[in-house]
Amino acid sequence: MTPLEVLDAEFASASDRAAAIVAAAVIDDALRTLLAAVMVEDHPPGLDVFAPGQELGSYMGRVKIAFMLGLIDDSERMRLSLVAKVRNEFAHLAEDISFNTPRIADRCRQLAAPEELVPPRQVPDALELEMLHEFKTPLANRNNPRTIFEEATLFLLYILKGRFAQAMVRRPSRPSKFKNAAEPAGEFLARAMVAKRHAIEAGDPPDKIAHLRDEVNRLANIVVFTAAGANKKYQSGND
């Protein structure tokens, strides 16, 4: 079953407590997949940053890092955080609560997905223009906290799949080893040259362009002299 199918099946029959906990778990897995998409694939065995107690071992740790890396926007970060708060209410309190409990209902209302971004839960198998003309995406009852939560978590899972597709384009490969002392400075030189070109093309102030030109010249000198001295054994004047 796909994560969307897991959620749909859970929502069809689960209690409020189970629905909240499972929904958060499914979204947590999607966050892990999203973050893994921008990590190198060939890492050493046993290096698992997602394991409990490790750097990205918690739901909120993953949300924060995904936001800081530019993988999700602020509205998505806020909604993902609300899912964690709703989950924690159900997971950590033994009292009899439900989605209609006022504090949880308030969080569900904050969690509500923008209507224009809600995807349909089902689409027709065949594309027929007449059906397309009449098709409308069913929206959750805005007076029912549970249906708002269901719609919002399905929406977030859908959004994270889109963010995953974007992230795959950014997946890095492991950097090649520097061969000599000049290469790190060469990387800075290339970046400075691009910055100078962009400043000239954008018509930036002359003092900014002059500063960038000086920076390029300084880095070029470092690269040239470092390359000349790289991998040469030092010989003292007494030899």
N, C-alpha and C positions, 0 to 999 in steps of 0.2 A: 504493500500500500504506500502511496505517496504521502508526504506530510499533510497535504491538504485533505486527503481521504481519511487519514487518521483523525484529524480534527473534526471533520464532518461526522464521522462515526461516533466519536466521543460526545460531541454535542447532542447527538440524537437521543442518547440514552443515559448519559452520566448525570450524577448529582452535581449541584453547584460546586461543591468542594473539589470533586474529581475533575470537573471541566476546567476550573481555574488552574489546577496544578498541572494537568496534562498539557493544556494550551501553552503555559509558560515553558514546559520541558521541550515541546516541539519547536517553539521559537528559539529557545536556547541552542538547540542543535543547528538551526538555521544560522544563528550568529556565529557559531563555531565554523560552519562551512564557509561563511562569508570571509571571516578573518583568515582562514587557511588559504583562501584564494589569492591573498597577497603575500604569502610566505613562500620561500623556496621549498621545492618538493623533496630535494635530496638532503634531508637533515640526518644527523647521526642517530642511530637506534637509541631509544631511551630518552631522547630529548622531546618531552611532551609538555608544552607550555599550557595545554588545556586540562591537565590532570588536576584533581582537587588539591588545593593548597599551593598550586603553581601560579605563575604570573597571570594567566588567563583562565584560571580554574573556576571562576564564579560568573554567574549571569551578568551582574552589574559591571564586573571588570571587563567583560566582553563588550558590553554596550558602550562604556566610556572609551575604550581603545578604538572601537569601530568609528565613533564620532571623531576622535582626535586624528584618526587617519583619513578622514574625509570620505568614509565609506557610507555613512548615513547622514541625513541632515538633522537639524535641531528638533524639528517637529517629530521625526521618527525616534530620536533619542528620548524625547519626553514621553511618547506613547509606550516605548519599550520599558521605560522606568516605571510607568503606571502599571503595566502588566506584572512587573515584579512585586509591586506594593499589594496588588490584589491577590497575587499568589501567596504572599507572605501572610496576609490576613487569614486565608483559609488553612495554610500549612502549619502555622504556629499557634493558632488559638483553638482551644478545645471547646469553646462555647458554641452554641447553636447559631450559626450565622448563614446568610444566603446573599445572593446578589441584591436582594431587596433591603438588606441592612443599610441604613442611611449612609454610613461612611463609605461603604463599598459601592453603593449606587452612585454616590457623588463622583467617585473615581472613574466609574464606567462612563459617566456623562462626559468627563474630561477626556476620556480615551476615545470617544466616538470618532470614527474616520470621516474625513471630508466627503460629502456625498458625491462630488465629481470624481473622486478617486476610487470609489468602491467598485471592485470588479464583480461581475456576475458569478454566482456560485456554480451555475451550469449554463452551458451554451448549446444551441441546437447542433446536431451532428452534421447537418447539411446547411450550406450557405444559400439561402433563398432570399432574393431581394425583397420580396413582399414581407417575409418574416422580419428581415432586417429593419425595414421601415417602421414596423410596429413594435420592435423589441425595446423593452425598458428594463433596466437593472433593478431588481427588487431591493428595497432598502429595509433595514431593521426598524422595528417599532421604537421610536425614540423615547417612548414612555416605559420601555421594558429594559431594565439594566442588563439582564442576561443576554438578550438578543443583541444589545449594543456591544457587549463584551465579545460575543461570538463573531459578530461582523468585524469588529476592530482587530481581533487576533488573526482572523483569516486575511484581512487587509494587510496586516503587518507581515505575515508570511509571504503573501504575494509580492509586497514591496521588497522584501529581503531577497527574493528570487531575482528580481530585476537588478538589485544592487550587486548581487553575485555575478550576474552577466557583465555588468560594468567592471567589476573588480578583476575578472579573468583577463581583461585586456591589460591590466596593470601588473599582472603576476611577474615578479622579478626572477631572474636567473641568478645563480650564485656568482658573485663578482669574480673576475679573473684575478690572479695574484699579480701584484706589482713586481716588475722585473728589475727595476732599479730605482734609485732615489729621486729621479727626475719625473717619474710618471705621476705621483700624487700632485705635484705642482702643475704638471701638464693638464690635469683635470680641472684645476682652478683656472688655468689660463684659458682653456676652451670655454668655460662658463663666463669668464670676464669678457672674452671676445664677442660672445653672443649678446651679453648685456650691453656692450658698447654699440653693437649694430642696431639693437632694438631702440636704444636711446636716440641714435641718429635718425632712424626711420620715423620715430615718434615726434621728432622736432623738440627734444628736451632742451632745457637751458644749456648754454655753452659751458658753464662751469661744471655741470654734471658730466657732460661729455668729456671735458678735459680731465676730470677726476678719473673717469673710466679709462681714458687713454693712458694716463699715467699708471693706472693699475695694471693694464695689459703689458706696458713696457717693463714694469717692475717684475711681473710674473715671468715674462719672456726671458729676462736676464737670469732669474732663478733657474728656469728650466735649462737654459743653455749651459750655465756653469755647473749645475748639478749633473747634467748629462755628461759633461766633459770629465768630471771627477768620479763618476760612478764606476764602481767595480775596479778602481785602481788602488793598488796597495800603496799605503803611505810610506814615503821614503824620507828619512830625516836628513838634515844637511851634513851629518857626520859620516854618511855612508859613502 
